[in-house]
Amino acid sequence: WIFTKGGFVQIRTSAENIYSKSDLPEGVFEIWRISLEDQTGFTDIDLKKLVEYCERLPEITNLNLHSTSITTAGTPELSRLAPQLLRLNLSSTGAVDNSNIEVLGTLINLELLILSKEVKSDSAESVPITYESSEQLRSLLPDCEILWES
């Protein structure tokens, strides 16, 4: 499913990105990272499906959703991955604004969170992240390194 969406995976035994099913190894392997970077056709509906798959594969600890078309409406789906998610890239998406900082705060096992200072959204209701919200996020995720991309 990831490959049909233009994404790639990484498995524990290799540092290589795998872009097709035919490149997956024979036998048992663990996927630990999924990247859908720059897949602008990847939407909130796709995010819901991705989360469903990830819930069945708890070894997936890293999601790169940079420059996808997910929005604040889809972000609550990520809280279902709180037990397993260690790294998350939501930069250059419309997935985070002042309205849903608490949702990200549920991802208590995150070690790295990458966000954008600017909100990428067509919604007039979307409010850029304020200093107060960024501080709130830091207090909700005290053990997480939060990187802000310009």
C-alpha positions as CSV (number, residue, x, y, z in Angstrom):
1,W,0.0,0.0,0.0
2,I,2.8,2.4,0.8
3,F,4.4,1.8,-2.6
4,T,1.2,2.6,-4.4
5,K,1.1,6.0,-2.6
6,G,4.6,6.8,-3.8
7,G,6.3,6.2,-0.5
8,F,9.2,4.0,0.7
9,V,10.1,1.9,3.7
10,Q,13.2,1.0,5.5
11,I,13.8,-2.3,7.2
12,R,16.0,-3.0,10.3
13,T,18.6,-5.1,8.4
14,S,19.4,-2.4,5.8
15,A,20.0,1.3,5.5
16,E,18.6,1.3,2.0
17,N,15.2,2.8,1.0
18,I,12.9,0.3,-0.5
19,Y,10.5,1.6,-3.1
20,S,8.8,-1.5,-4.4
21,K,7.4,-4.8,-3.1
22,S,9.9,-6.7,-5.3
23,D,12.8,-5.2,-3.4
24,L,11.7,-6.5,-0.1
25,P,13.8,-9.3,1.3
26,E,12.7,-12.9,1.4
27,G,11.6,-14.3,4.7
28,V,10.9,-12.4,7.9
29,F,11.9,-8.7,8.2
30,E,10.9,-5.7,10.2
31,I,9.8,-2.4,8.7
32,W,10.7,0.4,11.1
33,R,10.3,3.5,9.0
34,I,7.8,4.7,6.5
35,S,8.3,7.8,4.3
36,L,5.7,9.5,2.2
37,E,7.8,12.7,1.8
38,D,6.6,15.1,-0.9
39,Q,3.6,12.9,-1.8
40,T,1.1,15.8,-2.1
41,G,-1.7,13.4,-3.0
42,F,-1.4,11.8,0.5
43,T,-4.5,13.1,2.4
44,D,-6.2,12.7,5.8
45,I,-8.1,9.6,4.4
46,D,-4.7,8.0,3.5
47,L,-3.4,8.9,7.0
48,K,-6.2,7.1,8.6
49,K,-5.4,4.0,6.6
50,L,-1.7,4.3,7.3
51,V,-2.4,4.5,11.0
52,E,-4.5,1.3,10.8
53,Y,-1.6,-0.5,9.1
54,C,0.9,0.8,11.7
55,E,-1.3,-0.3,14.6
56,R,-0.8,-3.9,13.3
57,L,2.9,-3.4,13.0
58,P,4.2,-2.0,16.3
59,E,7.8,-2.1,15.0
60,I,7.1,0.9,12.8
61,T,8.4,3.8,15.0
62,N,9.3,6.4,12.4
63,L,6.9,8.3,10.0
64,N,8.0,10.9,7.6
65,L,5.0,12.8,6.3
66,H,6.8,16.0,5.1
67,S,5.0,17.9,2.4
68,T,2.0,15.7,2.3
69,S,-1.6,17.1,2.2
70,I,-2.7,16.0,5.7
71,T,-4.5,18.6,7.7
72,T,-5.4,19.3,11.3
73,A,-8.5,17.2,10.8
74,G,-6.4,14.1,10.2
75,T,-3.8,14.7,13.0
76,P,-5.9,13.1,15.8
77,E,-5.4,9.7,14.0
78,L,-1.7,9.9,15.0
79,S,-2.6,9.7,18.7
80,R,-3.5,6.0,18.1
81,L,0.2,5.4,17.5
82,A,1.3,7.0,20.8
83,P,2.7,3.7,22.2
84,Q,5.0,3.1,19.3
85,L,5.9,6.3,17.5
86,L,9.4,7.6,18.3
87,R,10.0,10.0,15.3
88,L,7.6,12.0,13.3
89,N,8.0,14.6,10.6
90,L,5.0,16.8,9.9
91,S,7.0,19.7,8.4
92,S,5.4,21.5,5.4
93,T,2.0,20.1,6.0
94,G,-1.3,21.6,7.3
95,A,-1.3,19.0,10.1
96,V,-0.4,21.3,13.0
97,D,-1.6,24.7,14.2
98,N,-2.6,26.2,17.5
99,S,-5.8,24.2,17.6
100,N,-4.2,20.8,17.9
101,I,-1.1,21.1,20.1
102,E,-2.8,18.8,22.6
103,V,-3.1,16.1,20.0
104,L,0.6,16.1,19.5
105,G,1.1,16.1,23.2
106,T,-0.5,12.6,23.3
107,L,2.5,11.2,21.5
108,I,4.4,10.7,24.7
109,N,7.1,8.4,23.4
110,L,8.3,10.7,20.7
111,E,12.0,11.4,20.7
112,L,12.0,13.6,17.6
113,L,9.3,15.8,16.2
114,I,9.9,18.0,13.1
115,L,7.4,20.8,12.4
116,S,7.2,23.9,10.4
117,K,7.0,27.4,11.8
118,E,4.5,28.3,9.0
119,V,1.1,26.5,8.7
120,K,0.6,25.1,5.2
121,S,-3.2,25.3,5.0
122,D,-5.9,26.7,2.7
123,S,-8.2,27.0,5.7
124,A,-9.0,30.5,6.9
125,E,-9.5,29.0,10.4
126,S,-5.9,27.7,10.6
127,V,-3.9,29.7,13.1
128,P,0.0,29.7,12.9
129,I,1.7,28.3,15.9
130,T,2.5,30.9,18.5
131,Y,5.3,31.0,20.9
132,E,2.9,30.0,23.7
133,S,1.8,27.0,21.8
134,S,5.3,25.9,21.1
135,E,6.1,26.2,24.8
136,Q,3.0,24.2,25.6
137,L,4.2,21.5,23.2
138,R,7.6,21.4,24.9
139,S,5.9,21.0,28.3
140,L,3.7,18.2,26.9
141,L,6.7,16.4,25.4
142,P,9.6,17.2,27.7
143,D,11.8,14.3,26.5
144,C,11.3,15.0,22.8
145,E,13.6,17.0,20.6
146,I,11.4,19.4,18.6
147,L,12.9,20.9,15.4
148,W,11.2,23.8,13.7
149,E,11.8,24.2,10.0
150,S,11.4,27.6,8.4
